[in-house]
Amino acid sequence: MSIKEKLANLSVWLRLAVLASAVWLIGSLAEIDPWAHVGLVDRHGAMGSLNNWDEFFMIGVLPVVALWGAIWVISGIKKKAR
């Protein structure tokens, strides 16, 4: 079975999960803006910068990975039950 055929056979719930994942990631990128640098001054008065990549991974990427991990586990449980 080709990839095109597999994609055509996706359930409505899987299609919604793919769409929700994409919207979540794009929305997180827009809201968090991980490329923006925030100026910092440490206790010695030295300037530094910090970006928001850690926040993006925690809020943007981690929920998507958790969602697809749960879908993968549930799919395995259903296959084993058959």
DSSP file (Angstrom, degrees, kcal/mol; ACC not computed):
  #  RESIDUE AA STRUCTURE BP1 BP2  ACC     N-H-->O    O-->H-N    N-H-->O    O-->H-N    TCO  KAPPA ALPHA  PHI   PSI    X-CA   Y-CA   Z-CA
    1    1 A M              0   0    0      0, 0.0     2,-0.0     0, 0.0     0, 0.0   0.000 360.0 360.0 360.0 131.1    0.0    0.0    0.0
    2    2 A S     >  -     0   0    0      1,-0.1     4,-2.2     4,-0.0     5,-0.2  -0.295 360.0-110.2 -79.0 165.6    1.4    3.4   -1.0
    3    3 A I  H  > S+     0   0    0      1,-0.2     4,-2.7     2,-0.2     5,-0.2   0.883 119.4  56.2 -62.3 -38.7    1.6    6.4    1.3
    4    4 A K  H  > S+     0   0    0      1,-0.2     4,-1.8     2,-0.2    -1,-0.2   0.905 108.9  46.3 -61.1 -41.7   -1.1    8.1   -0.8
    5    5 A E  H  > S+     0   0    0      2,-0.2     4,-1.1     1,-0.2    -1,-0.2   0.888 111.6  51.7 -67.7 -39.3   -3.4    5.2   -0.2
    6    6 A K  H  < S+     0   0    0     -4,-2.2     3,-0.5     1,-0.2    -2,-0.2   0.914 110.6  48.2 -63.8 -42.1   -2.6    5.1    3.5
    7    7 A L  H >< S+     0   0    0     -4,-2.7     3,-1.2     1,-0.2    -1,-0.2   0.867 108.1  54.9 -65.7 -35.7   -3.3    8.8    3.9
    8    8 A A  H 3< S+     0   0    0     -4,-1.8    -1,-0.2     1,-0.2    -2,-0.2   0.755 106.6  53.1 -68.0 -23.3   -6.6    8.4    2.0
    9    9 A N  T 3< S+     0   0    0     -4,-1.1    -1,-0.2    -3,-0.5    -2,-0.2   0.305  79.0 126.3 -96.6   9.0   -7.7    5.8    4.5
   10   10 A L    <   -     0   0    0     -3,-1.2    -3,-0.0    -4,-0.1     2,-0.0  -0.391  62.1-116.1 -67.9 143.6   -7.1    7.8    7.6
   11   11 A S     >  -     0   0    0      1,-0.1     4,-2.2    -2,-0.1     5,-0.2  -0.272  24.6-108.0 -72.7 165.7  -10.1    8.1   10.0
   12   12 A V  H  > S+     0   0    0      1,-0.2     4,-2.4     2,-0.2     5,-0.2   0.886 120.0  53.8 -60.2 -39.8  -11.8   11.3   10.7
   13   13 A W  H  > S+     0   0    0      1,-0.2     4,-2.1     2,-0.2    -1,-0.2   0.887 108.7  47.7 -66.2 -39.9  -10.2   11.3   14.2
   14   14 A L  H  > S+     0   0    0      2,-0.2     4,-2.3     1,-0.2    -1,-0.2   0.887 110.9  51.4 -68.7 -37.4   -6.7   10.9   12.9
   15   15 A R  H  X S+     0   0    0     -4,-2.2     4,-2.4     2,-0.2    -2,-0.2   0.913 110.8  48.8 -63.6 -41.2   -7.2   13.7   10.4
   16   16 A L  H  X S+     0   0    0     -4,-2.4     4,-3.0     2,-0.2    -2,-0.2   0.881 109.9  52.1 -64.4 -38.1   -8.4   15.9   13.2
   17   17 A A  H  X S+     0   0    0     -4,-2.1     4,-2.2     2,-0.2    -2,-0.2   0.898 110.0  48.3 -65.8 -40.3   -5.4   15.0   15.3
   18   18 A V  H  X S+     0   0    0     -4,-2.3     4,-2.2     2,-0.2    -2,-0.2   0.937 114.6  45.7 -63.6 -46.5   -3.0   15.9   12.4
   19   19 A L  H  X S+     0   0    0     -4,-2.4     4,-2.6     1,-0.2     5,-0.2   0.923 112.8  49.9 -63.5 -44.7   -4.8   19.2   11.9
   20   20 A A  H  X S+     0   0    0     -4,-3.0     4,-2.6     1,-0.2    -1,-0.2   0.885 110.0  51.9 -62.1 -38.7   -4.9   20.0   15.6
   21   21 A S  H  X S+     0   0    0     -4,-2.2     4,-2.5     2,-0.2    -1,-0.2   0.926 111.6  45.8 -63.0 -45.6   -1.1   19.2   15.9
   22   22 A A  H  X S+     0   0    0     -4,-2.2     4,-2.5     2,-0.2     5,-0.2   0.924 114.5  47.1 -64.8 -44.7   -0.3   21.5   13.0
   23   23 A V  H  X S+     0   0    0     -4,-2.6     4,-2.8     2,-0.2     5,-0.2   0.909 112.6  50.7 -63.6 -41.8   -2.5   24.3   14.3
   24   24 A W  H  X S+     0   0    0     -4,-2.6     4,-2.5    -5,-0.2    -2,-0.2   0.932 112.6  45.5 -61.8 -46.8   -1.0   23.9   17.8
   25   25 A L  H  X S+     0   0    0     -4,-2.5     4,-2.3     2,-0.2    -2,-0.2   0.923 116.0  45.1 -64.9 -44.3    2.6   24.1   16.6
   26   26 A I  H  X S+     0   0    0     -4,-2.5     4,-2.3     2,-0.2    -2,-0.2   0.917 114.6  48.9 -66.7 -42.4    2.0   27.0   14.3
   27   27 A G  H  X S+     0   0    0     -4,-2.8     4,-2.6    -5,-0.2     5,-0.2   0.891 110.9  50.7 -63.2 -39.4    0.0   28.9   17.0
   28   28 A S  H  X>S+     0   0    0     -4,-2.5     4,-2.8    -5,-0.2     5,-0.5   0.903 109.5  50.6 -65.0 -41.0    2.8   28.2   19.6
   29   29 A L  H  X5S+     0   0    0     -4,-2.3     4,-1.7     1,-0.2    -2,-0.2   0.920 113.8  45.1 -61.0 -43.2    5.4   29.5   17.2
   30   30 A A  H  <5S+     0   0    0     -4,-2.3    -2,-0.2     2,-0.2    -1,-0.2   0.901 119.5  40.1 -68.6 -41.0    3.4   32.7   16.7
   31   31 A E  H  <5S+     0   0    0     -4,-2.6    -2,-0.2    -5,-0.2    -3,-0.2   0.917 124.5  34.1 -76.3 -44.6    2.6   33.2   20.3
   32   32 A I  H  <5S-     0   0    0     -4,-2.8    -3,-0.2    -5,-0.2    -2,-0.2   0.825  83.4-158.3 -83.6 -32.7    5.9   32.3   21.9
   33   33 A D    ><< -     0   0    0     -4,-1.7     3,-1.7    -5,-0.5    19,-0.3   0.974   5.2-167.0  50.8  70.6    8.2   33.6   19.1
   34   34 A P  T 3  S+     0   0    0      0, 0.0    18,-0.6     0, 0.0    19,-0.4   0.639  79.7  63.9 -66.1 -12.5   11.2   31.4   20.0
   35   35 A W  T 3  S+     0   0    0     16,-0.1     2,-0.2    17,-0.1    -2,-0.1   0.659  79.0 102.3 -83.6 -15.6   13.5   33.5   17.8
   36   36 A A    <   -     0   0    0     -3,-1.7    16,-0.5    -4,-0.1     2,-0.4  -0.452  65.4-142.5 -71.0 138.7   13.0   36.6   19.8
   37   37 A H        -     0   0    0     -2,-0.2     2,-0.5    14,-0.2    14,-0.2  -0.862   6.8-155.3-104.8 136.3   15.9   37.5   22.1
   38   38 A V  E     -A   50   0A   0     12,-3.1    12,-1.7    -2,-0.4     2,-0.2  -0.941  21.2-124.5-110.1 126.9   15.4   39.0   25.5
   39   39 A G  E     -A   49   0A   0     -2,-0.5     2,-0.4    10,-0.2    10,-0.2  -0.492  30.3-169.3 -72.2 137.6   18.2   41.0   27.0
   40   40 A L  E     -A   48   0A   0      8,-2.5     8,-2.4    -2,-0.2     2,-0.5  -0.941  16.7-156.1-127.1 148.6   19.5   39.9   30.4
   41   41 A V  E     -A   47   0A   0     -2,-0.4     6,-0.2     6,-0.2     2,-0.0  -0.989  19.1-149.1-122.2 121.2   21.8   41.4   32.9
   42   42 A D    >   -     0   0    0      4,-2.3     3,-2.2    -2,-0.5     6,-0.0  -0.202  37.9 -88.0 -81.8-179.8   23.5   38.9   35.3
   43   43 A R  T 3  S+     0   0    0      1,-0.3    -1,-0.1     2,-0.1    -2,-0.0   0.658 128.2  55.2 -65.9 -14.5   24.5   39.7   38.9
   44   44 A H  T 3  S-     0   0    0      2,-0.1    -1,-0.3     0, 0.0     3,-0.1   0.396 119.6-107.7 -96.1   1.5   27.9   41.0   37.7
   45   45 A G  S <  S+     0   0    0     -3,-2.2     2,-0.2     1,-0.3    -2,-0.1   0.522  71.1 144.2  86.9   5.7   26.3   43.5   35.3
   46   46 A A        -     0   0    0      1,-0.1    -4,-2.3    -5,-0.0    -1,-0.3  -0.574  47.4-126.3 -80.4 140.9   27.2   41.5   32.1
   47   47 A M  E     +A   41   0A   0     -2,-0.2     2,-0.3    -6,-0.2    -6,-0.2  -0.632  38.3 157.6 -85.8 143.5   24.7   41.6   29.3
   48   48 A G  E     -A   40   0A   0     -8,-2.4    -8,-2.5    -2,-0.3     2,-0.3  -0.841  28.6-125.7-145.9-176.9   23.5   38.4   27.8
   49   49 A S  E     -A   39   0A   0     -2,-0.3     2,-0.4   -10,-0.2   -10,-0.2  -0.981  13.1-166.9-140.3 155.1   20.5   37.2   25.8
   50   50 A L  E     -A   38   0A   0    -12,-1.7   -12,-3.1    -2,-0.3     2,-0.2  -0.998   6.5-159.1-138.3 138.3   17.9   34.5   26.2
   51   51 A N        -     0   0    0     -2,-0.4     3,-0.3   -14,-0.2   -14,-0.2  -0.603  27.9-113.5-111.3-179.0   15.4   33.1   23.6
   52   52 A N  S  > S+     0   0    0    -18,-0.6     4,-2.3   -16,-0.5     5,-0.2   0.034  74.4 115.9-105.1  25.2   12.2   31.2   24.1
   53   53 A W  H  > S+     0   0    0    -19,-0.4     4,-2.5     1,-0.2     5,-0.2   0.894  77.0  52.9 -64.1 -38.6   13.1   27.9   22.6
   54   54 A D  H  > S+     0   0    0     -3,-0.3     4,-2.0     1,-0.2    -1,-0.2   0.911 110.5  47.7 -63.3 -40.4   12.7   26.0   25.9
   55   55 A E  H  > S+     0   0    0      2,-0.2     4,-2.8     1,-0.2     5,-0.5   0.897 110.6  52.4 -65.3 -40.4    9.3   27.5   26.4
   56   56 A F  H  X>S+     0   0    0     -4,-2.3     4,-2.9     1,-0.2     5,-1.5   0.917 110.1  47.8 -62.2 -43.1    8.3   26.5   22.9
   57   57 A F  I  <>S+     0   0    0     -4,-2.5     5,-2.7     3,-0.2    -1,-0.2   0.884 115.7  44.5 -66.7 -36.7    9.4   22.9   23.4
   58   58 A M  I  <5S+     0   0    0     -4,-2.0    -2,-0.2    -5,-0.2    -1,-0.2   0.902 128.8  25.0 -73.3 -40.7    7.5   22.7   26.7
   59   59 A I  I  <5S+     0   0    0     -4,-2.8    -3,-0.2    -5,-0.2    -2,-0.2   0.805 133.9  30.6 -94.6 -33.7    4.3   24.4   25.5
   60   60 A G  I  X5S+     0   0    0     -4,-2.9     4,-0.5    -5,-0.5    -3,-0.2   0.901 127.7  26.7 -94.5 -47.4    4.4   23.7   21.8
   61   61 A V  I  ><S+     0   0    0     -5,-1.5     4,-2.5     2,-0.1     3,-0.4   0.906 111.3  60.7 -89.2 -44.6    6.2   20.5   21.1
   62   62 A L  H  ><S+     0   0    0     -5,-2.7     4,-2.6     1,-0.2     5,-0.2   0.879 103.9  49.8 -56.6 -44.1    5.7   18.4   24.2
   63   63 A P  H  > S+     0   0    0      0, 0.0     4,-2.4     0, 0.0    -1,-0.2   0.882 111.7  49.8 -62.9 -34.9    1.8   18.3   24.0
   64   64 A V  H  X S+     0   0    0     -4,-0.5     4,-2.5    -3,-0.4     5,-0.2   0.921 111.8  47.5 -68.3 -42.7    2.0   17.2   20.4
   65   65 A V  H  X S+     0   0    0     -4,-2.5     4,-2.3     1,-0.2    -1,-0.2   0.910 112.8  49.8 -63.1 -41.5    4.5   14.4   21.2
   66   66 A A  H  X S+     0   0    0     -4,-2.6     4,-2.4    -5,-0.2    -2,-0.2   0.907 110.4  50.5 -63.7 -41.7    2.3   13.4   24.1
   67   67 A L  H  X S+     0   0    0     -4,-2.4     4,-2.3     1,-0.2    -2,-0.2   0.951 114.4  42.4 -60.4 -50.4   -0.8   13.3   21.9
   68   68 A W  H  X S+     0   0    0     -4,-2.5     4,-2.1     1,-0.2    -1,-0.2   0.818 112.4  54.7 -71.1 -29.0    0.8   11.2   19.2
   69   69 A G  H  X S+     0   0    0     -4,-2.3     4,-2.3    -5,-0.2    -1,-0.2   0.913 109.5  47.5 -65.3 -42.3    2.4    8.9   21.9
   70   70 A A  H  X S+     0   0    0     -4,-2.4     4,-2.8     2,-0.2     5,-0.2   0.906 111.3  50.5 -64.9 -41.7   -1.0    8.3   23.3
   71   71 A I  H  X S+     0   0    0     -4,-2.3     4,-2.3     1,-0.2    -1,-0.2   0.904 111.0  49.8 -61.6 -40.8   -2.5    7.6   19.9
   72   72 A W  H  X S+     0   0    0     -4,-2.1     4,-2.0     2,-0.2    -2,-0.2   0.917 112.8  45.7 -64.5 -44.6    0.4    5.1   19.2
   73   73 A V  H  X S+     0   0    0     -4,-2.3     4,-2.3     2,-0.2    -2,-0.2   0.930 113.6  48.5 -65.9 -45.7   -0.1    3.3   22.6
   74   74 A I  H  X S+     0   0    0     -4,-2.8     4,-2.4     1,-0.2    -2,-0.2   0.896 110.2  52.5 -61.8 -40.1   -3.9    3.1   22.1
   75   75 A S  H  X S+     0   0    0     -4,-2.3     4,-2.1    -5,-0.2    -1,-0.2   0.900 109.6  49.1 -61.7 -40.6   -3.5    1.8   18.6
   76   76 A G  H  X S+     0   0    0     -4,-2.0     4,-2.2     2,-0.2    -2,-0.2   0.887 110.2  50.5 -65.4 -39.7   -1.2   -0.9   19.9
   77   77 A I  H  X S+     0   0    0     -4,-2.3     4,-1.8     1,-0.2    -2,-0.2   0.908 110.8  49.3 -64.8 -41.7   -3.6   -1.9   22.6
   78   78 A K  H  X S+     0   0    0     -4,-2.4     4,-1.0     1,-0.2    -2,-0.2   0.898 111.1  49.4 -65.2 -39.9   -6.5   -2.1   20.1
   79   79 A K  H  < S+     0   0    0     -4,-2.1     3,-0.3     1,-0.2    -1,-0.2   0.895 110.9  49.8 -65.8 -39.2   -4.4   -4.3   17.7
   80   80 A K  H  < S+     0   0    0     -4,-2.2    -1,-0.2     1,-0.2    -2,-0.2   0.845 107.0  55.6 -68.3 -32.8   -3.4   -6.6   20.6
   81   81 A A  H  <        0   0    0     -4,-1.8    -1,-0.2     1,-0.3    -2,-0.2   0.754 360.0 360.0 -70.8 -24.6   -7.1   -7.0   21.6
   82   82 A R     <        0   0    0     -4,-1.0    -1,-0.3    -3,-0.3    -2,-0.2   0.502 360.0 360.0 -72.8 360.0   -8.1   -8.1   18.1
